[in-house]
Amino acid sequence: MRHIAPAAAAAARPALRKRGLAVAGVLVDWHKIVGPFLAEATAPEKLAPGRALPEGGRDAGVLHLRVGSPALAPEIAHLAPQIIEKVNGYFGYRAVARLNILHAPVSRADDRAPPAPRDAAPEEKESVARQTAGVEDDGLRDALRRLGEAVAVRRDRG
């Protein structure tokens, strides 16, 4: 077995770079970075890099932050120094110098209901039953059967 995280990060990197979010963790960990209240009302849109420095490297950039409620925008603007501090703490360096607040809907990946899983096809159930037939312990055999059927269904979804 191998971990999927490195492959997923490599696959997502081009799309995230277009948005200026080379570090996918800022999207995934937004809830941990700013806390539940701000995470429900805001979402990072992109991180625009700062200007190039003469000695090499870059100055801190601008974090474009979606705010779902126009009434909350002044509160977010007031909290900007704390948000910047939290994001920079997450990166471990001064990545963000200021926020640019965008009035736009904030969508959550968990807002969309996942598709209902289908039942395993009869031939999939038979295959799993054959593979688990040699297991003597009833509880273990049932658990392996359920796992095998779930894997077969997930493999079909791709």
N, C-alpha and C positions, 0 to 999 in steps of 0.2 A: 504494500500500500504506500501511496505517496500523498503528501498534502496538496490540496488544490489551490491554496492561497497564492503561491508564486505564479502559477499558470494564469489564474484569474486576474491578478494584478498586471501581468504582462499583456494580456488580451485587452484589458480596459485602458491601459496607458495612453494609446493614441487618442481615444475619445476624450479622456480626461485632460490631456494636454490642450486640446482645442478649446476647452472651457477654462484653461489656465489653472486647473487643479491637478498638478502633476502628482500630488500625494492624495491617493484615493481615500485615505483614512479620514481626511477632513470631512468628506461627505458621510462616510460610514459612522464616524465617531462624533458627528455634530452634536448629538444629544449629550454625550459625555463631556464635550468641550464646553458648551455654554449652559448646560442644565436643561431640565424639562420645560420650564416656562418659555425660555427663549427658543428652544428647539421646536416647539409646537408652532410658534409664530413666525419663525424665520428659516431661511435656508441659504447656504452659500451658493451664489451663482457662478462666480469666477474669481480668480485671484490674478489681477493684472500685475506683472512684474514692475518693479521700480526702474528708474533710469540706470544706465550702465555707469559704473564708477571708474575714474581714471586709473586707479590702481588695480582694476580688475574686479570682477564680481558685480553685484547689483545692489542698489538701495532697496529698502523695504517697499513693498508694493501696496496696491489698493485692493481690498476685499469688497467685491460687489455682493451685497446681501439683499436677498428678497425679503420683503416684509409683507405679509398677507393682509394685514389690517391697516388702512391709512391712519386710523386713530392711534395706533400703536407706534407709528413712525417717530414721533417726538420722543417717546420713551426710549426707543432703540438708539436714537441720536444721543440722548443723554447718557446712555449706558455704553456708548462707543468705546471710551477708554478701557473699561473693564472687558468688553468683548475682545478688543485688540490684544489686551494682556493675556487673556485666556488662549486665544489662537496662537499667539507667539510662544506661549508656554507649551502648547501642544507640539509646535514645530521644533522647539528647542533653540530658536534663534529669532531675530527680529525680521519676520517674513512680511508683516503687515504694519503699515504706518498709519493708514486711515481706512475708514469705511465709506462706501458709496451705497446709500440706501435706495433700493428699487422698489417701487410700489407695484407688486405683482403677486398673483396667487402663489401660495406655497403648497405644493403637492407633496404628498408623502407616499413612498412606495408601499407602506403598509395599509394605505387607504384603499387600495385596489384589492378586492377579494381574490384569493388564488382560485384557479379553476378546481372544480370538484374532482377528486381522484376517481378514476374508473376502477371497476373491479377487474381482477385478473381474468384473462380469457380461459376457457376450459383447458385448452392445450397447455397454457402456462401453469395452471394449477396442477395438472397431471405431471408435468415435468418436475415441478418443485416437490410434489409428493414422492416421485421416484427417487429424487436425490436425497430426501430426508427419511426414507423408509427404514434405513439401517440404524437410526437413532433409537435407542431403547427407552430413554426417559420421555414420557408423554409430554410433560411441560416443555422440555427443551425442543422436542420434535415440533410441537405446535408453534413455539416461538420462531424456530427456523423456517417453518412453512410460511408464517405471516411475513417474515423478513424477505424470504425469497420471492413471494408474490408482489410485495411492495417494490422490490428491486426490478422485477420484470415490468411492472407498470411504469416506473420512473424511466427505465431504459427506453421504453416505447415513446415517451414524451420528449426525450432528447436532450 
